[in-house]
């Protein structure tokens, strides 16, 4: 909701024809839109760059859309900058939506090479167009799957990103997914008994009405296509459990666990020490059990002597955009200092 007395920044749109995404098994278009917010009174040059990694079911431009009774992210940034709480920065909103409903922002032969898209195509295009960001002045942030993306990118690419904010990000996979596989198998059984028949039913039925239960099952299939794709399977999707008895397949589950940020610490934690800022938060009653993964991450980072900010807030996994009032000023400050 636009505040008439607050000077508005400008919103630009650019497009990237991605080689990293081209040829993905989902058939998703490599032609990608990126919305770019530039604060009032600036053209972008020499400002820090923040990149919004959105959660599952959304795309970057969804965060620049008009909102009733609330603020989109550019309006939030306008207010925070006007109030003197946030230093000016450019914010990019890349469209990383997929046929399976979302993205974890890592490379996958099924989903596409989204890590490469961000680092080699999207961010360079924004920086070239607006003269912002660059080494030491890039940060990423996101919630849920986007929070996962921010955390994993910080782990994998601390030489590229200098700060990250993870809101209720996926971590602690054992707690997150333990019951979800059985739920997913039940939804697949309801729609023909195979992953292909489920996807066909989803793509037909979702044009009429979205089922929350089926959407949750779709999310698990998207995770499967991300963490352990099968080049010979339909859309590259295979589950880490048997389809009849829901028994874990050890080698398949091990592939999933290798992408859990908590499991990635042994190999990648030291790189986090060079970040200018790392922010992690989670609701204290997150319904996906992510608060326990967040607490474990906080504990492990502290034990390794890795500087970071950790906060818990009263709330669930839902309706937590207000937390950007804390994270965006934090990121803008550490990248401006």
TORROLUM-990531 format. One record per residue (C-alpha): residue number from 1; residue in three letters; x negated, y, z. Coordinates in Angstrom, 2 decimals. Each point is the difference from the previous one (the first is absolute). Example, Ala and Ser with C-alpha at 12.3 -4.5 7.8 and 13.67 -1.06 7.14 Angstrom:
BEGIN
1;ALA;-12.30;-4.50;7.80
2;SER;-1.37;3.44;-0.66
This chain:
BEGIN
1;UNK;0.00;0.00;0.00
2;UNK;-1.64;3.20;-1.19
3;UNK;-0.47;2.77;2.58
4;UNK;0.63;3.30;-1.79
5;UNK;-2.45;1.97;2.16
6;UNK;-2.93;-2.40;-0.60
7;UNK;-2.11;0.58;-3.13
8;UNK;0.23;-3.05;-2.23
9;UNK;-2.95;-1.74;-1.57
10;UNK;0.14;-1.17;-3.59
11;UNK;0.69;-3.53;-1.18
12;UNK;-1.68;-1.22;-3.16
13;UNK;0.32;-3.29;-1.88
14;UNK;-2.71;-1.76;-1.96
15;UNK;-0.07;-3.46;-1.59
16;UNK;-2.65;-2.68;-0.26
17;UNK;-0.06;-2.86;-2.49
18;UNK;-1.64;-2.62;2.17
19;UNK;-2.37;-2.67;-1.24
20;UNK;-0.10;-1.44;3.52
21;UNK;3.74;-0.69;0.05
22;UNK;0.35;-0.98;-3.66
23;UNK;0.59;-3.70;-0.58
24;UNK;1.41;-0.75;3.46
25;UNK;2.08;-3.17;0.22
26;UNK;3.12;1.89;1.11
27;UNK;0.27;1.89;-3.27
28;UNK;-0.13;3.37;1.78
29;UNK;-0.85;3.05;-2.09
30;UNK;-3.56;1.36;0.25
31;UNK;1.35;3.54;-0.67
32;UNK;0.00;1.51;3.46
33;UNK;1.29;3.29;1.36
34;UNK;-1.83;1.94;2.70
35;UNK;1.65;2.96;1.71
36;UNK;-2.46;2.50;1.46
37;UNK;0.80;2.59;2.68
38;UNK;-2.11;3.16;0.15
39;UNK;0.62;2.32;2.98
40;UNK;1.24;3.56;-0.40
41;UNK;-2.72;2.48;-0.89
42;UNK;-2.36;-2.64;-1.37
43;UNK;-0.76;-1.63;-3.33
44;UNK;-1.53;-3.09;1.58
45;UNK;-3.67;0.73;-0.55
46;UNK;-2.32;-0.98;2.87
47;UNK;2.87;-1.17;2.20
48;UNK;0.02;-3.44;1.66
49;UNK;2.10;-2.65;-1.73
50;UNK;2.47;-2.24;1.83
51;UNK;1.55;-3.00;-1.78
52;UNK;3.41;-1.27;1.09
53;UNK;0.26;-3.81;-0.15
54;UNK;3.70;-0.68;0.42
55;UNK;1.64;-3.01;1.61
56;UNK;1.71;-2.99;-1.59
57;UNK;3.00;0.78;-2.28
58;UNK;-1.23;3.53;-0.68
59;UNK;-2.27;1.83;-2.42
60;UNK;-2.07;3.14;0.48
61;UNK;2.50;2.30;-1.78
62;UNK;2.64;-1.20;2.46
63;UNK;-1.77;2.11;2.63
64;UNK;0.34;3.16;-2.10
65;UNK;3.75;-0.40;-0.64
66;UNK;2.63;2.25;1.55
67;UNK;1.20;-1.22;3.38
68;UNK;3.22;0.83;1.82
69;UNK;-0.38;1.22;3.58
70;UNK;-3.73;-0.58;-0.06
71;UNK;-3.28;0.81;-1.66
72;UNK;-1.83;-1.71;-2.79
73;UNK;-3.77;-0.10;0.42
74;UNK;-0.76;3.23;-1.93
75;UNK;2.58;1.85;2.11
76;UNK;-1.51;-1.46;3.14
77;UNK;-3.46;1.13;-1.09
78;UNK;1.36;3.49;-0.81
79;UNK;1.41;0.27;3.53
80;UNK;-3.07;-1.36;1.76
81;UNK;-2.30;2.32;-1.95
82;UNK;2.30;3.00;0.57
83;UNK;0.07;-0.71;3.75
84;UNK;-3.80;-0.10;0.09
85;UNK;-0.01;-3.62;1.10
86;UNK;-1.51;-1.39;-3.21
87;UNK;-2.82;1.21;-2.21
88;UNK;0.81;0.29;-3.71
89;UNK;-0.59;-3.10;-2.09
90;UNK;1.13;-1.58;-3.24
91;UNK;2.21;-3.09;0.32
92;UNK;0.32;-2.59;-2.78
93;UNK;2.93;-2.40;-0.31
94;UNK;-0.89;-2.82;-2.43
95;UNK;2.78;-2.26;-1.28
96;UNK;-1.06;-3.54;0.89
97;UNK;3.42;-1.64;-0.03
98;UNK;0.21;-3.53;-1.43
99;UNK;2.57;-2.47;-1.24
100;UNK;-0.22;-1.76;3.36
101;UNK;0.90;3.15;1.89
102;UNK;-3.29;1.36;1.25
103;UNK;-3.73;-0.13;0.36
104;UNK;-2.77;-0.70;2.47
105;UNK;-2.51;2.09;-1.99
106;UNK;-2.53;-2.78;-0.56
107;UNK;-1.06;-1.81;-3.17
108;UNK;2.09;-2.99;-1.05
109;UNK;0.07;-1.89;-3.28
110;UNK;3.78;-0.23;0.36
111;UNK;0.91;3.48;1.26
112;UNK;-2.75;1.93;-1.76
113;UNK;-3.29;1.53;1.10
114;UNK;1.47;2.73;2.18
115;UNK;-3.18;0.59;1.98
116;UNK;-1.79;0.76;-3.27
117;UNK;2.93;2.14;-1.15
118;UNK;-0.34;2.27;3.01
119;UNK;-3.78;0.28;0.17
120;UNK;-0.89;-0.07;-3.69
121;UNK;3.01;1.62;-1.68
122;UNK;2.58;1.81;2.14
123;UNK;-2.24;1.88;2.43
124;UNK;-2.59;1.01;-2.62
125;UNK;2.84;1.32;-2.20
126;UNK;1.40;2.13;2.83
127;UNK;-3.40;1.32;1.02
128;UNK;-0.91;0.88;-3.58
129;UNK;3.29;1.83;-0.54
130;UNK;0.08;1.98;3.25
131;UNK;-3.63;0.23;1.12
132;UNK;0.85;-1.41;3.42
133;UNK;-1.31;-2.85;2.12
134;UNK;-3.31;-1.58;-0.85
135;UNK;-2.51;-1.71;2.26
136;UNK;0.69;0.77;3.65
137;UNK;3.36;1.61;-0.74
138;UNK;2.32;-2.92;-0.82
139;UNK;2.50;-1.61;2.36
140;UNK;2.86;-2.46;-0.33
141;UNK;3.07;-0.56;2.14
142;UNK;3.08;-2.17;0.00
143;UNK;2.61;-1.90;1.94
144;UNK;0.64;-3.77;0.08
145;UNK;-1.38;-1.41;-3.27
146;UNK;-1.46;3.46;-0.57
147;UNK;-1.53;-0.08;3.47
148;UNK;-1.49;-3.36;-0.90
149;UNK;-1.39;1.54;-3.18
150;UNK;-1.55;2.88;1.94
151;UNK;-1.59;-2.36;2.53
152;UNK;-1.32;-2.43;-2.61
153;UNK;-1.37;2.78;-2.17
154;UNK;-1.79;1.44;3.01
155;UNK;-1.51;-3.42;0.65
156;UNK;-0.96;-0.72;-3.60
157;UNK;-0.96;3.47;-1.22
158;UNK;-1.32;2.25;2.78
159;UNK;-2.42;1.41;-2.59
160;UNK;2.96;1.24;-2.06
161;UNK;2.51;1.02;2.67
162;UNK;-1.10;2.15;2.92
163;UNK;3.17;-0.27;2.10
164;UNK;3.10;-2.16;0.27
165;UNK;3.26;-0.06;1.93
166;UNK;1.86;-3.27;0.49
167;UNK;3.61;0.28;1.20
168;UNK;1.45;-3.36;1.07
169;UNK;-2.23;-1.81;-2.47
170;UNK;0.06;-3.73;-0.66
171;UNK;-2.50;-1.77;2.27
172;UNK;0.19;-3.08;2.15
173;UNK;1.36;-2.20;-2.78
174;UNK;0.68;-2.98;2.27
175;UNK;2.57;1.98;1.96
176;UNK;1.41;1.77;-3.06
177;UNK;0.64;-2.94;-2.28
178;UNK;0.51;-2.99;2.32
179;UNK;3.78;-0.08;-0.33
180;UNK;0.29;1.70;-3.38
181;UNK;-0.97;-3.02;-2.06
182;UNK;2.99;-2.01;1.21
183;UNK;2.31;2.94;-0.68
184;UNK;-1.44;0.34;-3.50
185;UNK;0.48;-3.69;-0.75
186;UNK;3.65;0.24;1.09
187;UNK;0.59;2.93;-2.38
188;UNK;-1.75;-1.84;-2.83
189;UNK;2.16;-3.07;0.65
190;UNK;3.12;2.18;-0.15
191;UNK;-1.01;1.23;-3.46
192;UNK;-0.86;-3.17;-1.88
193;UNK;-2.87;-1.45;2.01
194;UNK;-2.97;1.38;-1.93
195;UNK;-1.92;3.26;0.11
196;UNK;0.94;0.62;-3.63
197;UNK;3.71;-0.53;0.62
198;UNK;-0.15;2.27;3.05
199;UNK;-1.67;2.82;-1.98
200;UNK;2.52;-0.39;-2.82
201;UNK;2.88;0.21;2.49
202;UNK;-1.58;2.97;1.76
203;UNK;-0.51;1.95;-3.20
204;UNK;3.61;-0.67;-1.03
205;UNK;1.66;0.59;3.37
206;UNK;-2.06;3.03;1.06
207;UNK;1.52;1.93;-2.90
208;UNK;3.31;-0.30;1.85
209;UNK;-0.86;-0.23;3.69
210;UNK;-3.26;-0.40;1.92
211;UNK;0.00;-2.78;2.59
212;UNK;-2.18;0.81;3.00
213;UNK;-0.75;-3.69;0.53
214;UNK;-1.05;-0.47;-3.61
215;UNK;-2.05;3.19;0.06
216;UNK;-1.95;-1.32;2.97
217;UNK;-0.62;-3.28;-1.84
218;UNK;-1.13;1.98;-3.06
219;UNK;-2.52;1.79;2.21
220;UNK;-1.51;-3.34;1.04
221;UNK;-0.28;-1.01;-3.64
222;UNK;-1.75;3.31;-0.71
223;UNK;-2.43;-0.77;2.81
224;UNK;-0.63;-3.44;-1.52
225;UNK;-0.72;1.54;-3.41
226;UNK;-2.40;2.41;1.72
227;UNK;-1.94;-2.17;2.43
228;UNK;-0.12;-3.37;-1.77
229;UNK;1.15;0.22;-3.63
230;UNK;0.24;-3.09;-2.18
231;UNK;-0.78;0.68;-3.67
232;UNK;2.06;-3.03;-1.04
233;UNK;3.13;0.82;2.02
234;UNK;3.02;2.11;-0.92
235;UNK;-1.09;3.66;0.42
236;UNK;-3.06;-1.38;1.78
237;UNK;2.00;-0.75;3.16
238;UNK;-0.72;-2.95;2.29
239;UNK;0.86;-0.22;3.68
240;UNK;-2.39;-1.26;2.70
241;UNK;2.59;-2.53;1.22
242;UNK;1.63;-3.09;-1.46
243;UNK;3.33;0.78;-1.64
244;UNK;1.92;-2.82;1.70
245;UNK;-1.33;-0.15;3.58
246;UNK;-1.59;3.46;0.41
247;UNK;-3.30;-1.48;1.14
248;UNK;-3.04;2.21;-0.26
249;UNK;-2.46;-0.89;-2.76
250;UNK;-3.31;0.72;1.74
251;UNK;-2.03;1.17;-2.99
252;UNK;2.83;2.21;-1.25
253;UNK;0.64;1.57;3.42
254;UNK;-3.73;0.59;0.38
255;UNK;0.15;2.19;-3.12
256;UNK;2.73;2.11;1.57
257;UNK;-1.88;0.32;3.27
258;UNK;-3.14;1.17;-1.79
259;UNK;1.97;3.18;-0.86
260;UNK;1.10;0.68;3.58
261;UNK;-1.79;3.21;1.09
262;UNK;-0.79;-1.63;3.33
263;UNK;-1.77;-2.85;-1.80
264;UNK;-1.83;2.44;-2.28
265;UNK;-1.71;1.76;2.90
266;UNK;-2.88;-2.45;0.35
267;UNK;-1.21;0.79;-3.51
268;UNK;1.06;3.62;-0.39
269;UNK;0.26;1.67;3.41
270;UNK;-3.40;1.70;-0.09
271;UNK;1.03;2.07;-3.01
272;UNK;2.75;1.63;2.06
273;UNK;-2.64;1.75;2.08
274;UNK;-0.79;2.37;-2.85
275;UNK;3.58;1.25;-0.32
276;UNK;0.78;3.54;1.10
277;UNK;3.29;-1.18;1.43
278;UNK;2.11;-3.12;0.52
279;UNK;3.53;0.29;1.38
280;UNK;2.20;-2.99;0.93
281;UNK;3.43;0.03;1.59
282;UNK;3.05;-2.24;0.41
283;UNK;3.40;0.02;1.63
284;UNK;0.13;-1.74;3.36
285;UNK;2.97;-2.16;-1.07
286;UNK;-0.94;-0.59;-3.64
287;UNK;2.39;-2.72;-1.18
288;UNK;-2.66;-1.70;-2.13
289;UNK;-2.31;-0.50;3.00
290;UNK;-2.55;2.39;-1.50
291;UNK;-0.63;1.73;3.30
292;UNK;-1.86;-3.08;1.19
293;UNK;-2.22;0.02;-3.05
294;UNK;-0.59;3.73;0.49
295;UNK;-0.97;-0.55;3.64
296;UNK;-2.39;-2.76;-1.03
297;UNK;-1.54;2.29;-2.59
298;UNK;-0.40;2.78;2.55
299;UNK;-1.62;-2.41;2.45
300;UNK;-2.41;-1.41;-2.57
301;UNK;-0.98;3.40;-1.35
302;UNK;-0.70;1.25;3.52
303;UNK;-2.09;-3.10;0.77
304;UNK;-2.08;0.67;-3.13
305;UNK;-0.52;3.65;0.88
306;UNK;1.89;1.26;-3.06
307;UNK;1.45;3.50;0.49
308;UNK;3.73;0.19;-0.69
309;UNK;3.26;1.43;1.29
310;UNK;2.65;-2.47;1.16
311;UNK;3.52;0.96;1.05
312;UNK;3.24;-1.80;0.78
313;UNK;3.33;1.78;-0.21
314;UNK;3.51;-0.81;1.13
315;UNK;1.64;-1.58;-3.00
316;UNK;0.33;-2.84;-2.48
317;UNK;-1.32;-0.49;-3.54
318;UNK;2.75;2.18;-1.42
319;UNK;0.50;3.78;-0.37
320;UNK;-3.49;0.96;1.10
321;UNK;-0.87;2.71;-2.52
322;UNK;-0.28;2.40;2.94
323;UNK;-3.34;-1.65;0.78
324;UNK;-1.48;1.80;-3.00
325;UNK;0.22;3.17;2.09
326;UNK;-2.90;-1.52;1.93
327;UNK;-1.96;-1.83;-2.69
328;UNK;-0.01;2.56;-2.80
329;UNK;-1.50;2.82;2.11
330;UNK;-2.53;-2.48;1.38
331;UNK;-1.11;-1.10;-3.47
332;UNK;-0.12;3.53;-1.39
333;UNK;-2.11;1.16;2.93
334;UNK;-2.62;-2.75;-0.08
335;UNK;-0.36;0.34;-3.76
336;UNK;-0.32;3.78;0.21
337;UNK;-2.61;0.10;2.77
